[in-house]
């Protein structure tokens, strides 16, 4: 049975700046006001649709900020992002790479345009997701998974339809390299014009597709560029047909059926835990980062 589409949302009307380096459209929770159970375990999706940044000797980005109780996942399509955290991790992601950071029990983080990209400028296109952690893992030690384009599992589609990069989970037996705390599929789908793809996602998974580029037909309905397709928990089969060369991000995951209490960069289960997280940050328990 085909997975039932709940709605196809257009791109949010206005973009906002995160720091001075990321011009993003927030697809959820703010712009759509989704109920958390509709999209759990995913908490937030910011899409930096392609924009040209001018050359700059001053590196743009987001300064030091805290996180606790969830994970951040940054997927690079164009441009380059450098990052560093208070656990001593640092690195750069280029097109095709993924920065998967587990904030867990608390961490400080900063992210900014990579220096050489900043000097040259050019097209920049990224997605950042926030992924919730279940209560039993919210205090897990912070860590970082560096996933390069070469590391990512790749499934070639029949009839020159394109290919699928498996970041997390499974697609037709191809496994993604990301370790996840709950069942998640994260698929970077590249379809050629007139390309087709059919896959099956468990009905229990909350599932959505972001049309990063191009225009596709999803289970018989038209999904234009930058639209967001949200499915119901009914049916399993998803069929895609591209009207032009297209890039899609398919997300699915078992919902975390626990209370969510959030405040800015802290995501816990209760208000008391939130106050404790803020106190930990204020007293320096997340470490230091220049």
ZIVEN-V106898 format. One record per pair of residues at least 12 apart in sequence whose ideal C-beta (glycine too) atoms are under 10 Angstrom apart, sorted by sequence separation. I is the first residue (numbers start at 1). GAP is how many residues later the second one is. If there is no record, write none. Layout:
BEGIN
i->(I I)
gap->(GAP GAP)
END
This chain:
BEGIN
i->(12 13 14 27 80 81 89 99 152 153 154 166 168 176 187 211 213 214 215 219 238 259 261 262 263 265 266 12 29 32 80 81 152 153 167 170 174 210 211 212 213 216 218 256 261 264 11 12 16 28 29 30 31 79 80 87 152 153 169 171 185 187 209 211 212 238 259 261 263 264 266 12 16 27 28 29 79 80 87 111 152 153 155 157 168 169 170 171 211 263 266 11 12 28 29 30 76 78 79 81 83 85 87 149 151 152 153 155 156 168 169 171 185 210 211 219 261 265 14 27 28 76 78 80 82 87 111 153 154 155 167 168 169 170 185 210 211 223 9 12 13 26 27 28 67 75 76 77 81 83 85 89 93 153 155 156 167 168 169 171 209 210 211 219 9 12 26 27 62 74 76 77 87 155 166 167 168 183 197 209 210 219 220 224 225 229 11 12 25 26 27 61 64 66 75 76 77 86 87 89 90 94 147 153 154 166 167 185 189 208 209 218 219 223 24 25 26 61 62 64 75 76 86 87 92 93 147 153 165 166 167 183 184 193 195 196 198 208 209 218 219 220 222 225 228 229 231 9 24 25 61 64 75 76 85 86 87 92 152 153 165 166 183 185 187 189 190 192 193 207 208 209 217 218 219 225 233 9 23 24 25 59 74 75 76 85 86 91 92 94 145 153 164 165 166 189 190 191 207 208 217 218 223 22 23 24 25 74 75 84 85 86 92 152 153 164 165 188 190 206 207 216 217 7 9 23 24 73 74 75 84 85 92 151 152 153 163 164 165 172 191 206 207 216 217 223 22 23 43 44 48 52 53 73 74 83 84 85 151 152 163 164 171 172 205 206 207 216 217 21 23 24 43 50 51 52 72 73 74 83 84 99 103 151 162 163 164 172 189 206 215 216 18 23 42 43 44 45 46 47 48 49 50 51 72 73 82 83 84 95 105 161 162 163 171 172 203 205 207 214 215 216 22 41 43 48 50 71 72 73 82 83 98 99 100 102 104 147 148 161 162 163 170 171 203 204 207 209 214 215 16 18 23 41 47 48 71 72 81 82 95 103 147 161 162 171 201 203 214 215 216 218 7 15 42 48 70 71 72 81 82 83 95 100 102 146 147 161 162 202 203 205 207 209 211 213 214 215 216 6 15 21 70 71 81 82 105 106 145 155 157 160 161 163 169 203 204 213 214 216 15 20 48 70 71 80 81 82 93 104 105 106 109 145 157 159 160 161 162 164 203 213 214 15 67 69 70 79 80 82 104 105 107 108 145 153 154 155 157 160 161 162 163 201 202 212 213 214 12 21 67 68 69 72 79 80 82 102 103 104 105 106 107 109 145 157 159 160 161 162 164 200 201 211 212 213 11 15 20 67 68 69 80 81 82 104 105 106 107 143 152 154 159 161 169 200 201 211 212 66 67 68 69 72 74 80 103 104 105 107 131 158 159 199 200 201 210 211 212 11 20 21 22 68 76 79 80 102 104 157 158 199 200 210 211 20 21 22 67 68 72 78 79 102 103 104 149 157 158 198 199 209 210 20 21 22 66 67 80 102 103 157 198 199 209 210 19 20 21 66 67 101 102 140 157 197 198 199 208 209 210 19 20 65 66 67 79 80 101 102 155 197 198 208 209 17 18 19 20 65 66 79 81 100 101 102 138 196 197 198 207 208 209 18 19 64 65 78 79 80 100 101 137 155 196 197 207 208 17 64 65 78 79 81 99 100 101 136 137 195 196 197 206 207 208 19 63 64 65 77 78 79 80 99 100 195 196 205 206 207 62 63 77 78 79 81 98 99 100 131 133 134 194 195 205 206 62 63 76 77 78 98 99 133 134 194 195 204 205 206 61 62 63 76 77 97 98 131 132 133 191 193 194 195 201 204 205 206 61 62 75 76 77 97 98 131 132 191 192 193 194 195 201 202 204 205 206 61 75 76 96 97 98 131 189 191 193 194 195 197 199 201 202 204 22 60 61 74 75 96 97 190 191 192 193 201 202 59 60 61 74 75 89 91 93 96 97 98 131 189 191 192 193 197 199 59 73 74 75 87 89 90 92 93 94 95 96 97 98 191 192 58 59 73 74 87 89 91 93 94 96 97 129 131 190 191 59 72 73 86 87 88 89 93 96 190 191 56 60 61 72 73 85 87 89 91 129 189 190 191 21 57 59 60 71 72 73 85 189 190 22 59 70 71 72 85 188 189 21 53 58 59 70 71 188 189 56 57 69 70 71 83 127 187 188 189 55 56 57 70 71 187 188 55 56 67 69 70 186 187 53 54 55 56 60 69 186 187 53 55 56 68 185 186 187 54 55 69 71 185 186 53 54 55 70 98 100 184 185 186 53 54 69 70 100 184 185 52 53 69 71 96 98 183 184 52 53 68 69 98 183 184 52 53 68 69 71 182 183 51 52 71 72 73 75 182 50 51 76 180 182 50 51 68 71 73 180 182 49 50 67 181 48 49 50 48 49 100 102 104 47 48 49 98 100 102 162 47 48 98 100 102 161 171 46 47 48 98 100 161 162 46 47 129 161 169 45 46 47 167 169 45 46 127 162 168 169 44 45 46 162 164 167 168 169 44 45 127 162 168 43 44 100 162 164 42 43 44 125 41 42 43 44 98 125 22 41 42 43 21 22 41 42 43 75 98 19 21 22 40 41 19 20 21 40 41 75 96 18 19 20 39 41 19 73 73 36 21 27 23 29 22 24 27 28 21 23 24 22 24 21 73 22 71 73 71 18 71 73 75 77 71 73 75 137 129 131 134 138 132 135 125 127 129 131 134 136 132 133 134 135 127 132 134 135 131 133 132 132 138 132 138 138 130 135 133 135 139 77 130 132 133 134 135 138 77 131 75 130 132 135 41 138 41 41 40 41 42 41 42 142 142 109 108 107 106 106 50 103 45 47 49 50 103 41 42 49 103 41 45 47 40 42 39 38 39 37 39 36 38 77 106 34 77 105 108 34 75 106 105 106 49 50 108 49 109 73 108 47 106 107 108 110 28 105 106 107 108 109 110 27 47 105 106 108 107 108 27 45 103 70 39 69 38 69 70 38 69 72 38 38 70 2 3 32 34 37 69 70 71 3 31 67 68 69 70 3 32 66 67 68 69 70 86 3 4 9 11 27 65 66 67 68 69 87 88 90 3 11 27 28 65 66 67 68 69 86 87 6 7 8 9 25 27 85 86 88 1 3 5 6 28 47 85 86 87 8 25 27 86 3 5 45 69 85 86 68 69 84 45 68 84 68 69 42 68 8 41 42 67 68 41 42 66 39 41 66 68 5 8 11 40 41 42 43 68 5 8 9 10 11 12 39 40 41 42 66 67 3 4 5 8 10 11 40 41 66 2 3 5 8 10 11 12 39 40 65 66 2 9 10 11 38 40 43 68 2 5 9 10 37 40 44 68 8 9 36 37 43 66 67 7 8 9 36 37 40 66 7 8 9 66 7 8 36 64 6 7 36 37 44 66 5 6 7 36 43 64 65 5 6 7 64 3 5 6 36 63 64 4 5 6 3 4 6 2 3 4 5 3 4 5 3 4 29 2 3 1 2 3 5 29 1 2 3 1 2 3 1 2 3 2 3)
gap->(12 12 12 12 12 12 12 12 12 12 12 12 12 12 12 12 12 12 12 12 12 12 12 12 12 12 12 13 13 13 13 13 13 13 13 13 13 13 13 13 13 13 13 13 13 13 14 14 14 14 14 14 14 14 14 14 14 14 14 14 14 14 14 14 14 14 14 14 14 14 14 15 15 15 15 15 15 15 15 15 15 15 15 15 15 15 15 15 15 15 15 16 16 16 16 16 16 16 16 16 16 16 16 16 16 16 16 16 16 16 16 16 16 16 16 16 16 16 17 17 17 17 17 17 17 17 17 17 17 17 17 17 17 17 17 17 17 17 18 18 18 18 18 18 18 18 18 18 18 18 18 18 18 18 18 18 18 18 18 18 18 18 18 18 19 19 19 19 19 19 19 19 19 19 19 19 19 19 19 19 19 19 19 19 19 19 20 20 20 20 20 20 20 20 20 20 20 20 20 20 20 20 20 20 20 20 20 20 20 20 20 20 20 20 21 21 21 21 21 21 21 21 21 21 21 21 21 21 21 21 21 21 21 21 21 21 21 21 21 21 21 21 21 21 21 21 21 22 22 22 22 22 22 22 22 22 22 22 22 22 22 22 22 22 22 22 22 22 22 22 22 22 22 22 22 22 22 23 23 23 23 23 23 23 23 23 23 23 23 23 23 23 23 23 23 23 23 23 23 23 23 23 23 24 24 24 24 24 24 24 24 24 24 24 24 24 24 24 24 24 24 24 24 25 25 25 25 25 25 25 25 25 25 25 25 25 25 25 25 25 25 25 25 25 25 25 26 26 26 26 26 26 26 26 26 26 26 26 26 26 26 26 26 26 26 26 26 26 26 27 27 27 27 27 27 27 27 27 27 27 27 27 27 27 27 27 27 27 27 27 27 27 28 28 28 28 28 28 28 28 28 28 28 28 28 28 28 28 28 28 28 28 28 28 28 28 28 28 28 28 28 28 29 29 29 29 29 29 29 29 29 29 29 29 29 29 29 29 29 29 29 29 29 29 29 29 29 29 29 29 30 30 30 30 30 30 30 30 30 30 30 30 30 30 30 30 30 30 30 30 30 30 31 31 31 31 31 31 31 31 31 31 31 31 31 31 31 31 31 31 31 31 31 31 31 31 31 31 31 32 32 32 32 32 32 32 32 32 32 32 32 32 32 32 32 32 32 32 32 32 33 33 33 33 33 33 33 33 33 33 33 33 33 33 33 33 33 33 33 33 33 33 33 34 34 34 34 34 34 34 34 34 34 34 34 34 34 34 34 34 34 34 34 34 34 34 34 34 35 35 35 35 35 35 35 35 35 35 35 35 35 35 35 35 35 35 35 35 35 35 35 35 35 35 35 35 36 36 36 36 36 36 36 36 36 36 36 36 36 36 36 36 36 36 36 36 36 36 36 37 37 37 37 37 37 37 37 37 37 37 37 37 37 37 37 37 37 37 37 38 38 38 38 38 38 38 38 38 38 38 38 38 38 38 38 39 39 39 39 39 39 39 39 39 39 39 39 39 39 39 39 39 39 40 40 40 40 40 40 40 40 40 40 40 40 40 41 41 41 41 41 41 41 41 41 41 41 41 41 41 41 42 42 42 42 42 42 42 42 42 42 42 42 42 42 43 43 43 43 43 43 43 43 43 43 43 43 43 43 43 43 43 43 44 44 44 44 44 44 44 44 44 44 44 44 44 44 44 45 45 45 45 45 45 45 45 45 45 45 45 45 45 45 45 45 46 46 46 46 46 46 46 46 46 46 46 46 46 46 46 47 47 47 47 47 47 47 47 47 47 47 47 47 47 47 47 48 48 48 48 48 48 48 48 48 48 48 48 48 48 49 49 49 49 49 49 49 49 49 49 49 49 49 49 49 49 49 49 50 50 50 50 50 50 50 50 50 50 50 50 50 50 50 50 50 50 50 51 51 51 51 51 51 51 51 51 51 51 51 51 51 51 51 51 52 52 52 52 52 52 52 52 52 52 52 52 52 53 53 53 53 53 53 53 53 53 53 53 53 53 53 53 53 53 53 54 54 54 54 54 54 54 54 54 54 54 54 54 54 54 54 55 55 55 55 55 55 55 55 55 55 55 55 55 55 55 56 56 56 56 56 56 56 56 56 56 56 57 57 57 57 57 57 57 57 57 57 57 57 57 58 58 58 58 58 58 58 58 58 58 59 59 59 59 59 59 59 59 60 60 60 60 60 60 60 60 61 61 61 61 61 61 61 61 61 61 62 62 62 62 62 62 62 63 63 63 63 63 63 63 64 64 64 64 64 64 64 64 65 65 65 65 65 65 65 66 66 66 66 66 66 67 67 67 67 67 67 67 67 67 68 68 68 68 68 68 68 69 69 69 69 69 69 69 69 70 70 70 70 70 70 70 71 71 71 71 71 71 71 72 72 72 72 72 72 72 73 73 73 73 73 74 74 74 74 74 74 74 75 75 75 75 76 76 76 77 77 77 77 77 78 78 78 78 78 78 78 79 79 79 79 79 79 79 80 80 80 80 80 80 80 81 81 81 81 81 82 82 82 82 82 83 83 83 83 83 83 84 84 84 84 84 84 84 84 85 85 85 85 85 86 86 86 86 86 87 87 87 87 88 88 88 88 88 88 89 89 89 89 90 90 90 90 90 90 90 91 91 91 91 91 92 92 92 92 92 92 92 93 93 93 93 93 94 94 95 96 97 100 101 101 102 102 102 102 103 103 103 104 104 105 105 106 107 107 109 110 110 111 111 111 113 113 113 119 120 120 120 120 121 121 122 122 122 122 122 122 123 123 123 123 124 124 124 124 125 125 126 128 129 130 130 131 132 133 134 134 134 135 135 135 135 135 135 135 136 136 137 137 137 138 139 139 140 141 142 142 142 143 144 144 145 156 157 158 159 160 162 162 163 163 163 163 163 164 164 164 164 165 165 165 166 166 167 168 168 169 169 170 170 170 171 172 172 172 173 174 174 174 175 175 176 176 176 177 177 178 178 179 179 179 179 179 180 180 180 180 180 180 180 181 181 181 181 181 182 182 183 183 183 190 191 191 192 192 192 193 193 193 194 195 195 196 196 196 196 196 196 196 196 197 197 197 197 197 197 198 198 198 198 198 198 198 198 199 199 199 199 199 199 199 199 199 199 199 199 199 200 200 200 200 200 200 200 200 200 200 200 201 201 201 201 201 201 201 201 201 202 202 202 202 202 202 202 202 202 203 203 203 203 204 204 204 204 204 204 205 205 205 206 206 206 208 208 209 209 210 210 210 210 210 211 211 211 212 212 212 212 213 213 213 213 213 213 213 213 214 214 214 214 214 214 214 214 214 214 214 214 215 215 215 215 215 215 215 215 215 216 216 216 216 216 216 216 216 216 216 216 217 217 217 217 217 217 217 217 218 218 218 218 218 218 218 218 219 219 219 219 219 219 219 220 220 220 220 220 220 220 221 221 221 221 222 222 222 222 223 223 223 223 223 223 224 224 224 224 224 224 224 225 225 225 225 226 226 226 226 226 226 227 227 227 228 228 228 229 229 229 229 230 230 230 231 231 231 232 232 233 233 233 233 233 234 234 234 235 235 235 236 236 236 237 249)
END
